[in-house]
Amino acid sequence: MPPGEGLVGTPLGTFTAPSGARRLSKLALVLVVVLTAITWGLVSRHPWRRDSSTLVVVPVALLLFAALGFLVRRARVLVTRDGIRWGWTQLGFHQPASRIKVAHVYRDGVALEARRGSWWFLAARDWDRFDALVRQIRRAELPTEAHAGAAPIRARLQSYGRFLDGLLIASTLGALAVMLAAL
């Protein structure tokens, strides 16, 4: 079957990024696009300035960071009886239930331990309704093991939420700084 058109099973639960994080990603993308357009307009008035090439290229990099943040915040986690999926409709990553040795449930996330390969960590702060996510993992009859404390550092290093939000804010501030430099 073509990619994205396979039989993926009925999701027991679909989870998205928190609404505040999705709003931040959208706002950052819009602001960076607007600031990039303004910067390019200012540079086009004086294209022979010494730093014109930098003022044209740097906003593109910042725009790509903002677009990446926007896309990642639009990804979803689907819990199905045949495993857990992360991604979008046409592109995603799948951890089959047959490969999951145990789902370690911590206060701040779920670490999926594979029979072979690395762990996959789903941080509580990266997904809305984390308690429902844990319930759906148990409902999918995946083997789970509850832990009282926080996840170990090797698992928490996979959490991207705070870093991604910081990257979005830095991209917006960087685009503003480049626009001011173009004045």
C-alpha positions in Angstrom: 0.0 0.0 0.0 1.2 3.6 -0.6 2.8 5.4 2.4 0.2 6.8 4.8 -2.5 4.6 3.3 -1.8 1.5 5.3 -4.2 -0.1 7.8 -3.0 1.5 11.0 -5.7 0.2 13.3 -8.3 2.1 15.1 -6.7 4.6 17.6 -7.7 4.1 21.2 -6.5 7.6 21.8 -5.1 10.5 19.9 -3.0 13.1 21.7 -1.7 16.5 20.6 0.8 19.0 22.0 -0.7 21.3 24.7 -2.7 24.2 23.2 -0.3 26.8 24.6 2.6 25.2 22.8 0.7 25.0 19.6 -0.3 28.7 19.9 3.4 29.6 20.5 4.5 27.7 17.5 1.9 29.4 15.3 2.7 32.9 16.6 6.4 32.4 16.2 6.0 31.2 12.6 3.8 34.2 11.7 6.1 36.7 13.4 9.2 35.3 11.8 7.6 35.3 8.4 6.5 39.0 8.8 9.9 40.0 10.2 11.7 38.2 7.4 9.6 40.0 4.8 10.3 43.4 6.4 14.0 42.6 6.6 14.1 41.6 2.9 12.3 44.8 2.0 14.8 46.9 4.0 17.7 45.1 2.4 16.4 45.5 -1.1 16.6 49.3 -0.6 20.4 49.1 -0.1 21.5 45.8 -1.6 25.1 46.8 -1.9 25.7 47.1 1.9 28.5 45.1 3.3 26.2 42.8 5.4 23.3 42.4 2.9 23.9 38.8 2.2 23.9 38.0 5.9 20.7 39.9 6.3 19.1 37.9 3.6 20.3 34.4 4.6 19.9 34.5 8.4 16.2 35.1 8.4 15.8 32.1 6.1 17.5 29.9 8.8 15.3 31.4 11.5 12.3 30.8 9.3 13.2 27.1 8.9 13.6 26.8 12.7 10.1 28.3 13.3 8.6 26.1 10.6 10.2 23.0 12.2 8.7 24.0 15.6 5.4 24.5 14.0 5.4 21.1 12.3 6.6 19.3 15.4 3.9 20.8 17.5 1.3 19.7 14.9 2.4 16.0 15.3 0.2 13.6 17.2 0.6 10.5 19.2 -1.8 7.6 18.5 -2.1 4.7 20.8 -3.5 1.6 19.0 -3.6 -2.1 19.8 -0.7 -2.7 17.4 1.6 -0.1 19.0 2.2 3.6 19.3 2.6 6.1 16.5 4.1 9.6 16.5 3.7 11.9 13.5 1.3 13.2 10.9 -1.1 11.5 8.5 1.4 11.0 5.7 4.6 10.7 7.7 5.2 9.2 11.1 7.2 6.8 13.3 5.7 3.6 14.7 6.8 1.5 17.7 5.0 -1.9 17.2 3.5 -3.5 20.2 5.5 -6.7 19.5 8.7 -4.7 19.9 7.7 -3.0 23.2 9.2 -5.0 26.1 7.6 -2.8 28.7 6.2 0.8 29.0 7.7 2.4 32.1 5.2 4.9 33.5 6.8 7.7 35.5 5.3 10.8 37.1 6.7 12.9 34.2 6.4 10.6 31.2 6.3 7.2 29.7 9.4 5.4 28.5 8.8 2.6 25.9 11.6 0.0 26.3 12.1 -1.9 23.0 13.2 -5.5 22.9 16.1 -4.3 20.7 17.2 -0.7 20.2 16.8 2.5 22.2 14.0 3.7 24.5 11.4 6.1 23.3 10.2 8.7 25.8 6.9 10.5 25.8 7.2 13.4 28.3 4.1 14.5 30.2 4.7 18.2 29.4 4.8 17.5 25.7 1.4 16.0 25.4 -2.1 17.1 26.4 -4.1 14.8 28.7 -1.1 12.8 29.9 -3.2 10.8 32.3 -5.5 9.6 29.4 -2.4 8.7 27.4 -1.3 6.4 30.2 -4.8 4.9 30.5 -4.9 4.2 26.7 -1.5 2.5 26.8 -2.8 0.2 29.5 -6.0 -0.3 27.6 -4.0 -1.3 24.5 -2.7 -4.2 26.7 0.9 -3.1 26.4 3.0 -4.4 29.3 3.4 -1.5 31.8 5.5 -1.0 34.9 4.7 1.9 37.2 7.4 3.9 38.9 6.9 6.4 41.7 9.4 9.1 40.8 10.6 11.0 37.8 12.0 9.3 34.8 15.8 8.7 34.6 17.9 11.3 32.9 18.6 9.0 29.9 14.8 9.1 29.1 14.2 12.7 30.0 17.0 13.8 27.5 14.6 12.8 24.7 12.0 15.3 25.8 12.0 18.2 23.3 9.3 20.5 24.6 11.2 23.1 26.5 14.1 23.1 24.0 11.6 23.5 21.1 9.8 26.4 22.8 13.1 28.1 23.5 14.1 27.6 19.9 10.9 29.2 18.8 11.4 32.2 21.1 15.0 32.5 20.0 14.0 32.4 16.4 11.5 35.2 16.9 14.0 37.3 18.8 16.7 36.6 16.2 14.4 37.6 13.4 13.6 40.9 15.3 17.3 41.5 15.8 18.1 40.9 12.1 15.3 43.2 11.1 16.6 45.9 13.4 20.1 45.5 12.0 18.7 46.0 8.5 17.3 49.4 9.5 
